[in-house]
Amino acid sequence: MSDRPTPKPRPKVQRWIWALLVLSLGANLAVAGAFAGRALRSDPVDPELGRYYSRVVSILPEERRPAARSVLLAGGSAPERHAAFRGDIVRATEAVTAALTAEPFDPSALRTALSARMDVFRARFSGRQDRVVALAETLSLQERTMLADTLRKRTERRMKRWAGR
């Protein structure tokens, strides 16, 4: 005679529960695969250049990248540029919120504050454009064509994504 108690019989799991578990596992693996693919597909980001300039430099042939990097860093590293932008945008946003909450409300003051805030964004992108133009001046026709083709393809992908296709 054994001292061990007899095991309770396991309840039978219905087939639809197993099918549901398999479908759930498949969906989880698909989501994990999509995230892993996105992470593996994206270009590495140089912390000094930032995401935008890293993409520009990654398009160029390996031997041209150091020169391109130095042209793009002429405006300062990404952390320096972002710190300056953050300070400017915070001050501009504070001016907008002050104009919005002023009593009596002055529409022209709000318009001026909104315009100044937009000027901060304009200055940021204008500086970016100047550095890209300076880089383009150093590139050959073939390299500029590669850059243009990549820009065109990325724009097409973005437009499809925005259109929901």
Backbone torsions as a table, in degrees:
resi	resn	phi	psi	omega
1	MET	NA	134.5	-176.6
2	SER	-96.6	146.2	179.2
3	ASP	-84.6	-11.3	-178.0
4	ARG	-77.6	138.8	177.9
5	PRO	-74.1	152.0	178.5
6	THR	-71.3	133.7	-178.6
7	PRO	-67.5	147.0	177.7
8	LYS	-74.4	142.0	178.5
9	PRO	-68.3	135.8	178.8
10	ARG	-73.0	139.4	177.3
11	PRO	-70.8	144.2	179.2
12	LYS	-74.9	132.0	178.6
13	VAL	-88.2	132.9	-177.8
14	GLN	-69.3	151.9	-176.7
15	ARG	-61.5	-36.0	-177.8
16	TRP	-66.2	-27.8	176.7
17	ILE	-70.0	-41.9	176.7
18	TRP	-62.0	-42.0	179.3
19	ALA	-62.8	-40.8	178.7
20	LEU	-64.4	-41.1	177.9
21	LEU	-64.2	-41.2	179.0
22	VAL	-65.7	-42.6	177.3
23	LEU	-63.3	-40.8	178.6
24	SER	-64.1	-42.5	177.7
25	LEU	-62.8	-42.4	178.6
26	GLY	-61.8	-42.7	179.5
27	ALA	-65.4	-42.2	178.4
28	ASN	-62.9	-42.0	178.3
29	LEU	-65.8	-36.2	178.4
30	ALA	-65.3	-43.5	178.7
31	VAL	-64.7	-44.8	179.2
32	ALA	-62.5	-39.9	178.2
33	GLY	-64.9	-38.3	178.8
34	ALA	-64.4	-43.3	178.7
35	PHE	-66.5	-42.5	180.0
36	ALA	-64.5	-41.9	178.3
37	GLY	-63.0	-40.5	178.4
38	ARG	-64.0	-42.5	-178.9
39	ALA	-67.6	-39.4	-178.6
40	LEU	-75.4	-28.9	-176.6
41	ARG	-77.3	-32.1	-173.5
42	SER	-70.2	148.0	-179.9
43	ASP	-71.4	146.8	176.1
44	PRO	-66.3	144.8	-177.4
45	VAL	-103.2	124.9	174.0
46	ASP	-77.9	120.4	-175.5
47	PRO	-60.3	-30.7	179.7
48	GLU	-74.8	-35.1	-178.7
49	LEU	-82.1	-35.9	-174.1
50	GLY	89.5	171.1	-173.9
51	ARG	-64.3	-44.3	-175.5
52	TYR	-64.1	-52.6	-178.0
53	TYR	-69.3	-31.4	176.6
54	SER	-61.2	-39.1	177.4
55	ARG	-65.6	-41.6	179.5
56	VAL	-61.5	-46.6	-177.8
57	VAL	-67.1	-36.0	-177.7
58	SER	-65.4	-20.3	179.6
59	ILE	-73.3	-30.2	-173.4
60	LEU	-77.3	158.0	175.3
61	PRO	-61.5	151.6	-175.0
62	GLU	-52.7	-41.2	-176.0
63	GLU	-71.5	-18.7	-179.2
64	ARG	-92.6	-12.0	-173.5
65	ARG	-64.0	-43.3	179.5
66	PRO	-60.0	-41.7	179.3
67	ALA	-66.2	-42.2	179.3
68	ALA	-63.4	-40.6	179.6
69	ARG	-60.4	-43.1	-178.7
70	SER	-67.7	-35.6	177.2
71	VAL	-64.7	-43.7	-177.7
72	LEU	-72.0	-27.5	179.4
73	LEU	-82.4	-1.5	179.0
74	ALA	-60.0	-28.1	179.2
75	GLY	-87.7	7.6	-177.8
76	GLY	101.7	162.2	-180.0
77	SER	-76.0	164.4	-178.9
78	ALA	-58.0	-46.4	178.7
79	PRO	-59.5	-37.5	178.5
80	GLU	-66.7	-45.2	-179.6
81	ARG	-64.2	-41.5	-179.0
82	HIS	-68.1	-36.9	179.0
83	ALA	-63.7	-43.7	178.0
84	ALA	-63.5	-42.7	-179.4
85	PHE	-64.1	-44.5	-179.6
86	ARG	-58.6	-44.4	179.2
87	GLY	-62.1	-44.3	-179.9
88	ASP	-65.0	-42.6	-177.0
89	ILE	-70.8	-33.3	177.1
90	VAL	-64.6	-46.1	179.4
91	ARG	-63.1	-41.9	-179.9
92	ALA	-66.0	-38.5	179.0
93	THR	-68.6	-37.6	176.4
94	GLU	-62.6	-37.3	177.3
95	ALA	-65.7	-39.0	178.3
96	VAL	-65.6	-45.9	-179.5
97	THR	-65.3	-35.0	176.8
98	ALA	-65.6	-41.2	178.8
99	ALA	-66.9	-35.7	179.6
100	LEU	-69.1	-33.5	-175.2
101	THR	-100.1	3.6	-179.7
102	ALA	-68.8	144.7	177.0
103	GLU	-128.3	118.4	3.9
104	PRO	-75.8	152.0	-178.4
105	PHE	-70.6	133.4	179.5
106	ASP	-120.0	104.4	-178.7
107	PRO	-59.7	-35.1	-179.4
108	SER	-68.6	-34.0	176.5
109	ALA	-66.6	-39.8	177.0
110	LEU	-65.3	-43.4	179.0
111	ARG	-60.0	-42.6	178.9
112	THR	-64.8	-43.2	-180.0
113	ALA	-66.0	-41.5	177.3
114	LEU	-64.6	-39.0	178.0
115	SER	-64.5	-41.8	178.4
116	ALA	-64.4	-38.1	178.2
117	ARG	-64.8	-42.2	178.5
118	MET	-65.1	-34.9	177.7
119	ASP	-62.2	-33.2	177.1
120	VAL	-63.0	-45.5	178.2
121	PHE	-65.2	-41.8	179.3
122	ARG	-59.9	-43.3	180.0
123	ALA	-63.4	-38.6	179.2
124	ARG	-62.7	-48.6	-176.8
125	PHE	-75.2	-27.6	176.1
126	SER	-65.6	-42.0	176.5
127	GLY	-63.0	-39.3	177.4
128	ARG	-62.6	-44.2	179.3
129	GLN	-62.5	-41.5	179.9
130	ASP	-60.5	-40.6	-179.7
131	ARG	-70.5	-36.9	177.5
132	VAL	-67.4	-39.2	176.8
133	VAL	-63.7	-42.6	178.2
134	ALA	-61.3	-38.9	176.9
135	LEU	-66.9	-44.9	-178.1
136	ALA	-60.4	-31.5	178.1
137	GLU	-64.2	-25.6	-178.8
138	THR	-91.3	-6.8	-174.8
139	LEU	-92.6	153.8	174.0
140	SER	-79.7	170.0	178.6
141	LEU	-60.0	-41.1	-179.6
142	GLN	-62.7	-42.9	179.9
143	GLU	-68.4	-39.7	176.8
144	ARG	-64.8	-36.0	178.0
145	THR	-65.7	-41.6	176.4
146	MET	-60.2	-43.4	179.2
147	LEU	-63.1	-43.6	179.6
148	ALA	-65.1	-41.9	179.4
149	ASP	-63.2	-42.4	178.9
150	THR	-65.1	-42.1	177.5
151	LEU	-60.3	-43.6	179.4
152	ARG	-62.4	-46.1	-178.9
153	LYS	-63.9	-42.9	-179.8
154	ARG	-66.3	-36.4	178.0
155	THR	-66.6	-42.0	178.0
156	GLU	-61.5	-43.7	178.0
157	ARG	-61.8	-42.4	-179.8
158	ARG	-64.5	-41.7	-179.7
159	MET	-64.9	-38.7	176.6
160	LYS	-64.2	-40.7	180.0
161	ARG	-65.6	-41.1	178.8
162	TRP	-67.2	-32.1	179.7
163	ALA	-80.1	-8.2	177.9
164	GLY	82.8	22.4	179.0
165	ARG	-103.6	NA	NA
